Amino acid sequence: MPDTENVRPVLERHLQSILDCDVDAYHATTGADLTLYEWYVTPHRIDGLGFHDFLMRESARPETPAIAPRIALSIPEGIPEGTPLDPAGRSGKAADKTPSEAGEQARQRFDLANYREQVYGDCAVCSYTLLISRATSDGTKVRSHHETRVLVRSGGLWRVVHVHKSPAWNAPYEPTG
């Protein structure tokens, strides 16, 4: 069996679990000792599953105003830290609640542009530009950022153990207005 067998499908299941706010699928594809750097959340490392467990469970509740664009990976480029994101937008099970004034469900998908997979025994490094497309009657928007996700194979199963996200804008970044 080649070392790369099953890496990308596990990564895609992992990303889809986030988009769907599916905590069980997220846990099945993620190591308990997960570490993350998410530039749009905090400038510090986030450790463990608890942070995202909370975000996904809350985003999945129909009555919750969404933190969803972030949990659904639809991160606007160039936002200053602390800026509220698309308060009408929702994701996962909450997606059936007014993502646009028309009240229809937003349709979302992700794509991995410039995907590269490097496997070193029981460790895989996946780097790509994550594209999130979101469509409503208001139109279609595509957001992107760069990601590296590190997976480790243990007991024959690949799991994500580290995530690093970077903004997808030209350097040096200069905020507008």
C-alpha positions in Angstrom: 0.0 0.0 0.0 1.5 3.3 -1.0 2.2 5.8 1.8 -0.1 8.4 0.3 -3.1 6.2 0.1 -6.0 7.7 2.0 -4.4 11.0 2.9 -6.4 13.4 0.7 -9.7 11.6 1.3 -9.2 12.0 5.1 -8.2 15.6 4.7 -11.3 16.3 2.6 -13.6 14.5 5.1 -11.9 16.6 7.8 -12.6 19.9 6.0 -16.2 18.8 5.1 -16.8 18.1 8.8 -15.9 21.7 9.7 -18.2 23.0 6.9 -21.0 20.8 8.1 -20.4 21.5 11.9 -20.2 17.7 12.3 -18.3 17.3 15.6 -18.2 13.5 15.5 -16.7 13.4 12.0 -14.2 16.2 13.1 -13.1 14.1 16.0 -12.7 11.0 13.7 -10.3 12.9 11.5 -8.5 15.0 14.1 -5.9 14.2 16.8 -6.8 15.1 20.4 -3.5 17.0 20.7 -4.4 19.3 17.7 -2.5 22.6 17.5 -3.6 25.5 15.2 -2.6 28.9 14.1 -5.6 30.8 12.7 -4.5 34.3 11.9 -8.1 35.7 11.8 -9.0 34.3 15.3 -5.9 35.1 17.4 -2.2 35.7 17.0 -1.6 32.9 19.4 -1.5 29.1 19.0 -4.8 27.3 19.8 -4.4 23.9 21.5 -6.8 20.9 21.6 -10.3 20.2 20.2 -12.4 22.2 22.7 -12.2 25.5 20.9 -13.6 24.2 17.6 -16.0 21.8 19.4 -17.7 24.9 20.9 -17.7 26.8 17.6 -19.2 23.9 15.6 -21.8 23.1 18.2 -22.9 26.7 18.5 -22.9 27.3 14.7 -25.1 24.2 14.3 -27.8 25.6 16.6 -30.5 27.2 14.4 -31.0 30.2 16.8 -27.3 31.1 16.9 -26.2 34.1 15.0 -23.3 32.7 13.1 -19.8 32.7 13.9 -20.4 30.6 10.8 -18.4 32.3 8.1 -15.3 31.5 10.2 -16.3 28.0 11.2 -17.4 27.4 7.6 -14.1 28.6 6.4 -15.6 31.5 4.5 -13.1 34.0 5.7 -13.0 37.4 4.0 -9.5 38.4 2.9 -7.9 41.4 4.7 -10.2 41.7 7.7 -8.8 43.4 10.7 -8.8 41.3 13.9 -12.1 41.6 15.8 -14.1 42.6 12.8 -17.6 41.0 12.8 -18.2 38.7 9.9 -21.4 38.5 7.8 -23.8 38.5 10.6 -26.6 37.1 8.4 -24.5 34.2 7.1 -24.7 30.7 8.6 -23.2 27.3 8.0 -23.7 23.7 8.8 -27.1 22.9 10.2 -27.7 26.6 10.7 -27.4 27.2 7.0 -31.2 27.1 6.6 -31.6 30.4 8.4 -31.5 33.5 6.2 -28.0 33.6 4.6 -29.5 36.3 2.4 -32.5 38.5 2.4 -34.3 35.9 0.2 -34.0 33.4 3.1 -32.7 30.5 1.0 -30.0 28.1 2.1 -26.5 29.1 1.1 -24.8 26.5 -1.1 -21.2 26.0 -0.3 -18.3 24.0 -1.5 -14.5 23.9 -1.0 -11.7 23.3 -3.4 -8.0 22.7 -2.8 -6.0 24.8 -5.3 -2.3 24.0 -5.8 -2.6 20.9 -3.6 0.7 19.4 -2.6 1.1 16.3 -0.4 4.5 15.3 1.1 4.5 12.0 3.0 7.3 11.0 5.3 6.5 7.5 6.7 3.6 8.1 9.1 3.6 11.9 8.7 2.0 13.8 5.8 2.2 17.5 5.1 -0.6 18.9 2.9 -0.4 22.4 1.7 -2.8 24.2 -0.6 -4.9 27.3 -1.1 -8.4 26.7 0.3 -11.1 28.1 -1.8 -14.6 28.4 -0.3 -17.4 29.2 -2.8 -20.7 30.3 -1.3 -23.8 31.0 -3.4 -27.1 32.6 -2.6 -29.6 34.7 -4.6 -27.3 37.6 -3.8 -24.6 36.0 -5.9 -21.6 33.8 -5.5 -18.6 34.8 -3.5 -15.2 33.0 -3.3 -12.9 33.4 -0.4 -9.4 32.0 0.0 -6.5 31.5 2.3 -3.4 29.3 2.4 -3.3 26.3 4.6 -0.9 23.7 5.7 -2.3 20.7 7.6 -0.1 18.0 9.1 -1.5 14.5 9.4 0.0 11.6 11.4 -0.9 8.0 10.8 -1.4 6.0 14.0 -3.0 2.6 14.3 -3.4 2.7 10.5 -5.5 5.9 10.6 -4.5 9.4 9.4 -5.5 12.3 11.6 -4.9 16.1 11.4 -2.6 17.1 14.2 -1.5 20.6 13.2 -3.1 23.5 11.1 -1.4 26.7 10.0 -3.4 29.3 8.0 -2.1 32.3 6.2 -3.9 35.1 4.4 -4.0 34.9 0.6 -3.1 38.5 -0.2 -0.1 40.0 -1.9 2.8 40.9 0.4 3.3 43.3 1.9 -0.3 43.7 3.1 -1.5 47.2 3.2 -5.1 47.7 4.5 -7.4 49.8 2.4 -9.0 53.0 3.6 
